[in-house]
């Protein structure tokens, strides 16, 4: 186990390295703008930050905290409470009484962004003249990765990503983790209890660089496309029939294949028989261009054209932050739905009679730009052979986190098993949780549903929740938005706005996307998010049907090529990037 993670130990703080493109897009950052190691004095010592400028919007800056700290919240009596818990268990195996099942879970939340007060101070570190017009915000992050390294070792002994829950891959101000520990070593416990420091962790922030628009030239052989009756059924089709100049790899939406099919039918096998003027008139979409001169120099017996496509390239990069977790300084009493549990943030499950309780670790709630989650209510039922045995109701809000019906802060929900096991001693493997959820986002948008999950993981009745809700991400950064308020005069075929409508059963989202101007500076739309039901094998979910229409500066309109198709089926990552050639 130790040798498996040695590579993280040699990566230094603030070291950037390229990674694969993310399936869902975060705000695009200008690489030249990055300011590292910005220091601000806080109440609990000096804090370190990194600043970024948006690649699309010059008035938008972002920041991230490079020494994250354990989050705190207030208890009903007004005291501060650290969101930190070590769950330690040791039980005899039911399958092999001579074997001990032991391990633990380190459950905690981290503040990954500065306070509002600190953001005001950080703003003065931005090298801009007119700071009044600048907006500084915590940067939205996805897919945070955390590793734990004891002081006696250079190797990571445990790792984890953000805990599942509701849009849990998205984080802005807080990140919640459930880190499983196969064995609680003496070294790890000593570090957790060490005064002054604690157990060291490193966390990898993932974000994206977005470069300036580039024009790529794609040579298309229409005759070969027309002759291939199976065109569009294979992913390699686009690369097979397009030769891209100026890039080794280009991302295309599924709609681009439809675009190629449609264009191949429009073009005669001997396009040279038509005059250049006739052909130019037929191609006036304003969204892509045809290099006629280059084409006519090619073989007149073929249908070959060169299309110029505009692309921005997103590059995924990561940066390491680090901090410490200490139980010795953890404040506040740990509660659960049965009352006060412990004072030292450590729970021991070592009953010699075996497991008498079942635990469900509460889910992580993501924070999404422009799609705030306002409230989550869970009605959790413990079932035995599909019959409800007992239930608990918990509620989450951004101000208080998870609370029980008495408003006490919670990290998990506990179900007592004495009565059930008294009737059915071997019931535990057949127990599961039925979870009725109600999630409110954007103020009034309510998502309801029911999920099921096993109450045990192996022989251990400590369950980490499933992902209860997914996120549809629409990325508009690849479109050519107007840079001036009066651009329609010089570019009548340019984009004016997008009319978006998404439907999931009876729920729907309607939105108009367009460039806004602030003191003459364009604020270009980049992303739109919508919370939807999470799909699992065997679970029935509604289709997500998009209707997207592009309006040009001259009033003409075009529909998106994938309008009316199920997003779940066409886009497995639930992330869609719009390109100009998708609108014909």
PLY file of the C-alpha trace (Angstrom):
ply
format ascii 1.0
element vertex 584
property float x
property float y
property float z
element edge 583
property int vertex1
property int vertex2
end_header
0.00 0.00 0.00
2.78 2.45 0.86
4.72 2.09 -2.36
1.61 2.59 -4.42
1.44 6.33 -3.73
5.08 7.35 -3.54
4.77 9.69 -6.52
2.82 12.28 -4.52
5.59 12.68 -1.98
7.94 14.20 -4.54
5.55 16.79 -5.94
6.34 20.17 -4.43
3.82 22.82 -3.46
2.75 25.19 -6.27
4.03 22.81 -8.96
1.77 22.79 -12.01
1.44 19.89 -14.41
-0.91 19.17 -17.34
-3.60 16.54 -16.94
-6.40 15.26 -19.14
-9.27 17.54 -20.06
-12.06 17.41 -17.51
-15.42 16.00 -18.46
-17.08 19.04 -16.91
-15.74 22.54 -17.38
-14.65 24.94 -14.67
-13.96 28.64 -15.37
-11.21 29.14 -17.92
-8.10 30.79 -16.45
-5.51 32.99 -18.15
-2.13 31.33 -17.59
-0.23 34.63 -17.73
-2.31 36.10 -14.90
-1.50 33.55 -12.17
-0.11 35.11 -8.97
1.25 32.57 -6.47
2.08 32.73 -2.77
-0.01 35.75 -1.84
0.13 36.17 1.97
-2.62 37.65 4.16
-2.57 37.83 7.96
-5.64 36.19 9.49
-7.09 35.56 12.96
-5.41 32.14 13.13
-2.10 33.06 11.55
-0.83 33.80 8.08
-2.79 32.40 5.15
-1.46 31.72 1.65
-3.46 32.22 -1.55
-3.22 31.98 -5.31
-4.94 34.47 -7.64
-6.16 33.87 -11.22
-7.75 36.03 -13.90
-10.59 34.79 -16.09
-9.53 34.13 -19.67
-12.89 35.32 -21.00
-13.83 38.19 -18.71
-11.13 40.76 -17.86
-13.07 42.11 -14.85
-13.32 38.68 -13.14
-10.59 37.34 -10.85
-10.56 34.15 -8.76
-8.71 33.01 -5.65
-8.01 29.78 -3.74
-6.69 29.09 -0.24
-3.41 27.15 -0.30
-3.38 26.11 3.38
-6.95 24.76 3.90
-8.29 24.42 7.43
-10.92 22.26 9.10
-14.34 23.93 8.81
-16.29 25.07 11.83
-19.98 25.66 12.45
-22.13 26.80 15.35
-23.99 24.44 17.71
-27.50 25.27 19.03
-25.94 26.87 22.12
-23.81 29.18 19.92
-20.45 27.44 20.40
-18.06 26.73 17.55
-17.83 23.10 16.50
-15.12 21.53 14.31
-16.42 19.44 11.42
-14.04 16.56 12.18
-14.55 12.96 13.30
-12.40 9.85 13.56
-14.49 6.69 13.46
-12.56 3.65 14.74
-13.97 0.12 14.68
-12.81 -3.37 15.60
-15.16 -6.34 15.45
-15.00 -10.11 15.02
-15.90 -11.36 11.58
-19.25 -13.16 11.37
-17.83 -15.35 8.62
-14.58 -16.16 10.46
-14.74 -15.63 14.28
-10.96 -15.92 14.47
-10.56 -12.87 12.24
-10.79 -9.25 13.36
-12.29 -6.62 11.07
-10.67 -3.34 11.94
-10.22 0.06 10.41
-11.73 3.49 10.47
-13.06 6.51 8.64
-11.67 10.03 8.90
-14.60 12.35 8.23
-14.05 16.11 7.91
-14.75 19.27 5.94
-12.14 21.79 4.84
-12.40 25.50 4.10
-10.78 25.93 0.67
-11.62 29.60 0.13
-11.00 32.82 2.05
-13.64 34.54 4.15
-15.47 37.54 2.74
-13.34 39.78 4.96
-10.12 38.27 3.58
-11.36 38.60 -0.01
-11.59 42.36 0.52
-7.91 42.39 1.55
-6.87 40.08 -1.31
-8.43 42.39 -3.85
-5.68 44.95 -3.20
-3.12 42.35 -4.36
-4.58 42.33 -7.88
-2.40 44.30 -10.35
-5.27 46.28 -11.92
-5.74 50.06 -11.96
-9.51 50.27 -11.45
-10.15 47.80 -8.61
-13.71 49.08 -8.11
-14.74 47.40 -11.37
-12.99 44.09 -10.50
-14.88 41.12 -9.01
-12.84 38.67 -6.91
-14.48 35.32 -6.11
-13.42 31.87 -4.84
-12.64 29.71 -7.85
-15.09 26.84 -8.48
-13.19 23.54 -8.39
-14.03 19.99 -9.42
-12.66 16.59 -8.54
-10.56 17.56 -5.52
-8.14 14.79 -4.49
-6.75 14.43 -0.98
-3.91 12.32 0.45
-2.79 11.69 4.04
0.91 11.35 4.89
2.11 10.53 8.47
5.14 12.40 9.80
7.10 9.13 10.13
6.69 8.26 6.45
7.13 9.91 3.08
4.45 7.69 1.56
0.74 8.35 1.46
-1.26 5.88 3.55
-4.75 6.95 2.50
-6.45 9.01 -0.16
-9.90 10.15 -1.12
-11.96 12.37 -3.36
-14.86 14.51 -2.19
-17.60 12.46 -0.53
-20.57 11.54 -2.75
-23.82 13.40 -2.26
-25.46 16.20 -4.23
-23.32 17.57 -7.07
-20.38 16.73 -4.81
-17.69 17.13 -7.47
-18.29 20.89 -7.36
-16.66 22.88 -4.57
-16.17 26.60 -3.99
-15.84 27.34 -0.27
-15.86 23.93 1.43
-14.91 20.36 0.56
-16.10 17.31 2.51
-14.15 14.03 2.71
-14.72 10.53 4.05
-11.25 8.93 4.00
-11.32 5.16 4.64
-8.44 3.78 6.71
-7.78 0.05 6.40
-5.86 0.06 9.65
-5.39 2.81 12.21
-1.66 2.67 12.78
-0.01 4.02 15.92
1.83 6.60 13.83
-1.38 7.94 12.33
-3.11 8.20 15.70
-0.10 9.94 17.22
-0.13 12.49 14.42
-3.86 13.12 14.79
-3.46 13.71 18.51
-0.23 15.70 18.20
-0.55 19.16 19.70
0.55 22.11 17.59
0.53 20.36 14.22
-1.48 17.18 13.62
-1.76 14.85 10.64
-0.50 16.34 7.39
-2.59 16.19 4.23
-2.09 17.38 0.68
-4.93 18.29 -1.64
-4.85 18.58 -5.40
-6.87 21.44 -6.87
-7.92 20.82 -10.48
-8.74 23.75 -12.74
-8.44 24.72 -16.41
-6.44 27.10 -18.52
-8.26 28.57 -21.52
-6.23 30.01 -24.39
-7.12 32.62 -26.99
-9.22 31.58 -30.01
-7.30 29.80 -32.77
-8.37 29.16 -36.34
-7.97 25.53 -37.41
-8.18 24.44 -41.04
-9.93 21.14 -41.66
-9.78 19.52 -45.11
-12.95 17.48 -45.75
-13.46 14.75 -48.37
-17.21 14.90 -48.99
-17.22 12.11 -51.58
-15.77 9.59 -49.12
-18.32 10.59 -46.48
-21.21 10.19 -48.93
-20.02 6.74 -50.00
-19.69 5.45 -46.43
-23.17 4.29 -45.40
-21.94 3.66 -41.85
-20.56 7.17 -41.38
-21.27 8.54 -37.92
-21.55 5.18 -36.19
-17.91 5.13 -35.13
-15.99 7.66 -33.02
-13.04 7.60 -35.40
-15.12 8.85 -38.36
-14.32 12.52 -37.88
-10.58 11.94 -37.69
-10.80 9.62 -40.69
-12.37 12.16 -43.03
-10.95 15.41 -41.67
-7.32 16.41 -41.79
-6.84 19.07 -39.11
-4.06 21.56 -39.73
-2.56 23.33 -36.72
-3.74 20.92 -34.00
-3.10 17.29 -33.07
-6.45 16.87 -31.34
-9.76 18.71 -31.65
-12.91 18.15 -29.62
-16.18 17.77 -31.54
-19.70 17.44 -30.24
-21.86 14.58 -31.54
-23.70 17.24 -33.55
-20.61 17.79 -35.68
-21.11 14.38 -37.31
-24.66 15.42 -38.26
-23.25 18.63 -39.68
-20.88 16.65 -41.90
-23.67 14.36 -43.09
-25.88 17.31 -43.98
-23.11 19.16 -45.81
-22.10 16.06 -47.79
-25.65 15.76 -49.13
-25.71 19.43 -50.12
-22.54 19.20 -52.20
-22.55 17.61 -55.65
-19.92 15.01 -56.44
-18.46 17.51 -58.93
-18.73 20.78 -56.98
-16.53 22.57 -59.49
-19.48 22.56 -61.93
-21.09 25.23 -59.75
-19.68 28.70 -59.83
-17.80 30.08 -56.88
-20.52 32.72 -56.36
-23.31 30.12 -56.27
-21.41 28.00 -53.80
-20.44 30.98 -51.64
-24.11 32.03 -51.37
-25.10 28.52 -50.25
-22.50 28.61 -47.47
-23.33 31.97 -45.90
-24.01 30.83 -42.37
-21.54 33.15 -40.67
-20.55 30.29 -38.39
-17.88 28.62 -40.47
-16.02 29.54 -43.65
-14.97 27.68 -46.78
-11.59 28.35 -48.37
-12.76 28.32 -52.03
-9.46 29.38 -53.56
-7.52 26.59 -51.87
-10.19 24.08 -52.85
-10.27 24.95 -56.54
-6.54 24.28 -56.76
-7.18 20.67 -55.78
-8.23 17.81 -58.06
-11.37 18.87 -59.95
-12.65 15.28 -59.99
-13.15 15.22 -56.19
-15.34 17.03 -53.69
-12.76 18.41 -51.29
-13.14 21.57 -49.22
-11.18 23.29 -46.50
-13.27 24.47 -43.56
-11.89 27.01 -41.10
-13.00 26.30 -37.53
-12.47 28.52 -34.52
-11.40 26.74 -31.34
-10.19 27.58 -27.84
-8.11 24.91 -26.17
-8.80 23.98 -22.53
-5.86 22.48 -20.66
-6.41 20.81 -17.32
-3.80 21.67 -14.70
-3.42 20.92 -10.99
-1.81 22.55 -7.98
-1.12 21.09 -4.55
-2.28 22.71 -1.31
-1.43 21.34 2.13
-2.51 21.57 5.74
-2.94 19.69 9.02
-5.79 17.92 10.81
-5.57 17.70 14.60
-7.93 16.06 17.07
-6.04 17.66 19.96
-7.33 21.11 19.05
-10.77 20.08 17.75
-13.44 22.03 19.59
-17.07 21.32 20.38
-19.09 18.24 21.26
-19.89 15.58 18.66
-23.63 14.98 18.29
-25.68 12.43 16.40
-29.40 11.78 16.14
-29.26 9.90 19.48
-27.74 12.84 21.36
-24.20 13.67 22.60
-21.63 11.07 21.53
-18.16 12.20 22.62
-16.04 15.22 23.50
-12.82 14.32 21.69
-14.15 13.77 18.15
-13.27 10.04 18.24
-15.94 7.33 18.13
-15.03 3.74 19.02
-17.16 0.84 17.78
-15.69 -2.15 19.62
-18.70 -3.80 21.28
-17.80 -7.43 22.03
-21.38 -8.43 21.23
-20.85 -7.32 17.62
-22.40 -4.56 15.58
-25.45 -3.11 17.34
-25.72 0.04 15.24
-25.80 0.95 11.56
-24.30 4.24 10.37
-24.89 6.37 7.30
-22.27 9.07 6.74
-24.08 12.19 5.58
-23.51 13.25 1.96
-21.42 16.10 0.67
-23.31 19.03 -0.86
-21.58 20.69 -3.78
-21.37 24.40 -4.45
-22.07 25.38 -8.04
-21.55 28.73 -9.72
-24.88 30.29 -10.73
-26.83 27.27 -9.40
-26.84 27.52 -5.61
-28.22 24.61 -3.59
-30.49 26.18 -0.98
-31.76 23.20 1.01
-31.57 19.39 1.10
-34.04 17.28 3.10
-33.52 13.53 3.52
-36.02 11.10 5.03
-33.85 8.01 5.67
-35.47 4.63 6.29
-33.62 1.53 7.48
-35.23 -1.43 5.71
-35.04 -5.16 6.31
-36.23 -7.26 3.37
-37.96 -4.21 1.84
-39.89 -3.39 5.03
-39.25 -0.09 6.84
-37.82 -0.69 10.32
-36.96 2.82 11.52
-36.40 6.30 10.05
-34.57 9.59 10.62
-35.07 13.04 9.06
-32.11 15.35 8.48
-31.83 18.72 6.77
-28.95 20.62 5.16
-28.68 24.35 4.54
-25.60 26.34 3.43
-25.70 28.37 6.64
-25.80 25.45 9.10
-24.77 22.29 7.26
-26.43 19.02 8.30
-28.80 19.25 11.29
-31.22 16.92 13.05
-34.76 17.86 14.10
-33.32 19.47 17.26
-30.95 21.64 15.17
-27.83 19.81 16.40
-24.96 19.53 13.85
-24.47 16.06 12.36
-21.77 14.16 10.50
-23.69 10.88 10.26
-27.01 9.23 11.12
-27.10 6.27 13.54
-29.70 3.48 13.62
-29.96 1.25 16.70
-30.22 -2.44 15.77
-31.00 -4.13 19.10
-34.70 -4.62 18.40
-34.22 -5.82 14.83
-31.33 -8.19 15.65
-33.29 -9.50 18.64
-35.93 -10.74 16.20
-33.62 -11.57 13.29
-30.01 -12.16 14.50
-28.64 -12.44 10.95
-30.61 -9.55 9.47
-27.74 -7.10 8.92
-26.56 -8.30 5.46
-30.13 -7.91 4.15
-30.63 -4.37 5.46
-30.60 -1.33 3.19
-31.41 2.35 3.32
-34.33 3.88 1.44
-33.71 7.61 1.08
-36.42 10.05 0.06
-34.83 13.32 -1.01
-36.00 16.83 -1.74
-33.35 19.21 -3.10
-34.02 22.91 -3.64
-31.68 24.85 -5.95
-31.84 28.29 -7.56
-34.34 29.34 -4.93
-37.43 27.55 -6.27
-36.30 24.60 -8.42
-37.17 21.40 -6.50
-35.79 17.96 -7.36
-37.49 14.99 -5.66
-36.67 11.31 -5.81
-35.95 8.07 -3.96
-32.65 6.20 -3.78
-31.64 2.86 -2.27
-28.27 1.72 -0.94
-26.89 -1.17 1.09
-26.56 -0.67 4.83
-23.30 -2.62 4.95
-20.00 -2.46 3.11
-18.68 -6.01 3.36
-19.34 -6.84 7.01
-19.15 -3.24 8.21
-22.47 -1.34 8.68
-20.93 2.07 7.93
-22.16 3.39 4.60
-20.96 6.28 2.50
-23.90 7.69 0.50
-24.39 7.53 -3.22
-24.46 10.57 -5.48
-28.07 11.74 -5.19
-28.05 14.38 -7.95
-26.04 15.08 -11.08
-25.29 18.32 -12.91
-25.80 19.19 -16.57
-23.04 21.59 -17.61
-23.40 23.78 -20.71
-20.19 25.44 -21.89
-20.49 28.48 -24.20
-16.83 29.53 -24.19
-16.10 28.15 -27.69
-18.67 30.41 -29.38
-17.71 33.75 -30.94
-19.53 36.27 -28.74
-19.69 39.99 -29.60
-16.92 42.12 -28.14
-18.68 45.47 -28.71
-22.27 46.61 -28.05
-22.75 47.65 -31.71
-21.02 44.66 -33.29
-24.19 43.77 -35.22
-23.51 46.61 -37.64
-20.23 45.09 -38.84
-21.11 41.42 -38.29
-24.84 40.86 -38.96
-24.37 37.06 -38.94
-22.67 37.09 -35.54
-24.27 35.68 -32.39
-26.82 37.82 -30.58
-28.04 35.35 -27.92
-28.90 31.71 -27.17
-32.38 30.65 -26.05
-31.99 27.59 -23.75
-34.70 25.23 -22.53
-33.97 21.98 -20.66
-36.69 19.52 -19.60
-36.51 16.59 -17.18
-40.01 15.17 -16.80
-42.15 17.98 -15.35
-39.12 20.08 -14.38
-37.63 22.60 -16.77
-35.00 25.32 -16.99
-35.36 28.34 -19.28
-32.50 30.75 -19.81
-31.36 33.40 -22.32
-27.57 33.47 -22.70
-25.92 36.59 -24.11
-22.98 38.93 -23.66
-23.53 41.69 -21.12
-21.52 44.90 -21.18
-20.17 46.57 -18.03
-18.84 50.06 -18.74
-18.22 48.95 -22.30
-16.31 45.80 -21.26
-17.91 42.54 -22.47
-18.91 39.99 -19.83
-18.93 36.82 -21.88
-21.10 33.88 -20.76
-19.05 30.77 -20.01
-21.16 28.08 -18.33
-24.68 27.19 -17.23
-25.48 24.48 -14.66
-28.67 22.55 -13.89
-29.25 20.00 -11.13
-30.84 16.73 -12.36
-31.59 13.24 -11.07
-28.58 10.92 -10.87
-28.92 7.86 -13.09
-27.78 4.39 -12.02
-28.09 0.97 -13.72
-31.55 -0.37 -12.98
-32.88 3.01 -11.84
-35.63 4.64 -13.89
-34.92 8.27 -14.72
-36.56 10.84 -16.96
-34.99 11.89 -20.24
-33.31 15.31 -20.32
-34.48 17.03 -23.51
-32.72 20.22 -24.70
-34.14 22.90 -26.97
-31.45 25.39 -27.98
-31.82 28.14 -30.57
-29.20 30.64 -31.71
-30.27 34.14 -32.74
-27.96 36.22 -34.93
-27.44 39.95 -35.00
-29.62 40.24 -38.16
-32.55 38.45 -36.51
-32.13 35.08 -38.26
-32.25 31.93 -36.11
-30.73 28.42 -36.16
-31.49 25.38 -34.01
-28.79 23.39 -32.27
-28.15 20.13 -34.12
-28.82 18.04 -30.97
-32.11 19.73 -30.10
-34.70 17.18 -28.98
-32.23 14.39 -28.19
-31.80 12.91 -24.71
-28.74 14.41 -23.02
-28.32 11.28 -20.86
-27.97 9.17 -24.00
-25.90 11.55 -26.12
-23.59 13.01 -23.43
-22.63 10.47 -20.78
-20.54 13.01 -18.86
-23.55 15.38 -18.75
-21.22 18.11 -20.06
-21.90 19.87 -23.38
-19.65 22.30 -25.20
-21.29 24.37 -27.94
-19.44 25.07 -31.20
-20.45 27.41 -34.00
-20.84 24.63 -36.56
-23.47 22.96 -34.33
-26.00 25.59 -35.43
-27.10 25.25 -39.08
0 1
1 2
2 3
3 4
4 5
5 6
6 7
7 8
8 9
9 10
10 11
11 12
12 13
13 14
14 15
15 16
16 17
17 18
18 19
19 20
20 21
21 22
22 23
23 24
24 25
25 26
26 27
27 28
28 29
29 30
30 31
31 32
32 33
33 34
34 35
35 36
36 37
37 38
38 39
39 40
40 41
41 42
42 43
43 44
44 45
45 46
46 47
47 48
48 49
49 50
50 51
51 52
52 53
53 54
54 55
55 56
56 57
57 58
58 59
59 60
60 61
61 62
62 63
63 64
64 65
65 66
66 67
67 68
68 69
69 70
70 71
71 72
72 73
73 74
74 75
75 76
76 77
77 78
78 79
79 80
80 81
81 82
82 83
83 84
84 85
85 86
86 87
87 88
88 89
89 90
90 91
91 92
92 93
93 94
94 95
95 96
96 97
97 98
98 99
99 100
100 101
101 102
102 103
103 104
104 105
105 106
106 107
107 108
108 109
109 110
110 111
111 112
112 113
113 114
114 115
115 116
116 117
117 118
118 119
119 120
120 121
121 122
122 123
123 124
124 125
125 126
126 127
127 128
128 129
129 130
130 131
131 132
132 133
133 134
134 135
135 136
136 137
137 138
138 139
139 140
140 141
141 142
142 143
143 144
144 145
145 146
146 147
147 148
148 149
149 150
150 151
151 152
152 153
153 154
154 155
155 156
156 157
157 158
158 159
159 160
160 161
161 162
162 163
163 164
164 165
165 166
166 167
167 168
168 169
169 170
170 171
171 172
172 173
173 174
174 175
175 176
176 177
177 178
178 179
179 180
180 181
181 182
182 183
183 184
184 185
185 186
186 187
187 188
188 189
189 190
190 191
191 192
192 193
193 194
194 195
195 196
196 197
197 198
198 199
199 200
200 201
201 202
202 203
203 204
204 205
205 206
206 207
207 208
208 209
209 210
210 211
211 212
212 213
213 214
214 215
215 216
216 217
217 218
218 219
219 220
220 221
221 222
222 223
223 224
224 225
225 226
226 227
227 228
228 229
229 230
230 231
231 232
232 233
233 234
234 235
235 236
236 237
237 238
238 239
239 240
240 241
241 242
242 243
243 244
244 245
245 246
246 247
247 248
248 249
249 250
250 251
251 252
252 253
253 254
254 255
255 256
256 257
257 258
258 259
259 260
260 261
261 262
262 263
263 264
264 265
265 266
266 267
267 268
268 269
269 270
270 271
271 272
272 273
273 274
274 275
275 276
276 277
277 278
278 279
279 280
280 281
281 282
282 283
283 284
284 285
285 286
286 287
287 288
288 289
289 290
290 291
291 292
292 293
293 294
294 295
295 296
296 297
297 298
298 299
299 300
300 301
301 302
302 303
303 304
304 305
305 306
306 307
307 308
308 309
309 310
310 311
311 312
312 313
313 314
314 315
315 316
316 317
317 318
318 319
319 320
320 321
321 322
322 323
323 324
324 325
325 326
326 327
327 328
328 329
329 330
330 331
331 332
332 333
333 334
334 335
335 336
336 337
337 338
338 339
339 340
340 341
341 342
342 343
343 344
344 345
345 346
346 347
347 348
348 349
349 350
350 351
351 352
352 353
353 354
354 355
355 356
356 357
357 358
358 359
359 360
360 361
361 362
362 363
363 364
364 365
365 366
366 367
367 368
368 369
369 370
370 371
371 372
372 373
373 374
374 375
375 376
376 377
377 378
378 379
379 380
380 381
381 382
382 383
383 384
384 385
385 386
386 387
387 388
388 389
389 390
390 391
391 392
392 393
393 394
394 395
395 396
396 397
397 398
398 399
399 400
400 401
401 402
402 403
403 404
404 405
405 406
406 407
407 408
408 409
409 410
410 411
411 412
412 413
413 414
414 415
415 416
416 417
417 418
418 419
419 420
420 421
421 422
422 423
423 424
424 425
425 426
426 427
427 428
428 429
429 430
430 431
431 432
432 433
433 434
434 435
435 436
436 437
437 438
438 439
439 440
440 441
441 442
442 443
443 444
444 445
445 446
446 447
447 448
448 449
449 450
450 451
451 452
452 453
453 454
454 455
455 456
456 457
457 458
458 459
459 460
460 461
461 462
462 463
463 464
464 465
465 466
466 467
467 468
468 469
469 470
470 471
471 472
472 473
473 474
474 475
475 476
476 477
477 478
478 479
479 480
480 481
481 482
482 483
483 484
484 485
485 486
486 487
487 488
488 489
489 490
490 491
491 492
492 493
493 494
494 495
495 496
496 497
497 498
498 499
499 500
500 501
501 502
502 503
503 504
504 505
505 506
506 507
507 508
508 509
509 510
510 511
511 512
512 513
513 514
514 515
515 516
516 517
517 518
518 519
519 520
520 521
521 522
522 523
523 524
524 525
525 526
526 527
527 528
528 529
529 530
530 531
531 532
532 533
533 534
534 535
535 536
536 537
537 538
538 539
539 540
540 541
541 542
542 543
543 544
544 545
545 546
546 547
547 548
548 549
549 550
550 551
551 552
552 553
553 554
554 555
555 556
556 557
557 558
558 559
559 560
560 561
561 562
562 563
563 564
564 565
565 566
566 567
567 568
568 569
569 570
570 571
571 572
572 573
573 574
574 575
575 576
576 577
577 578
578 579
579 580
580 581
581 582
582 583
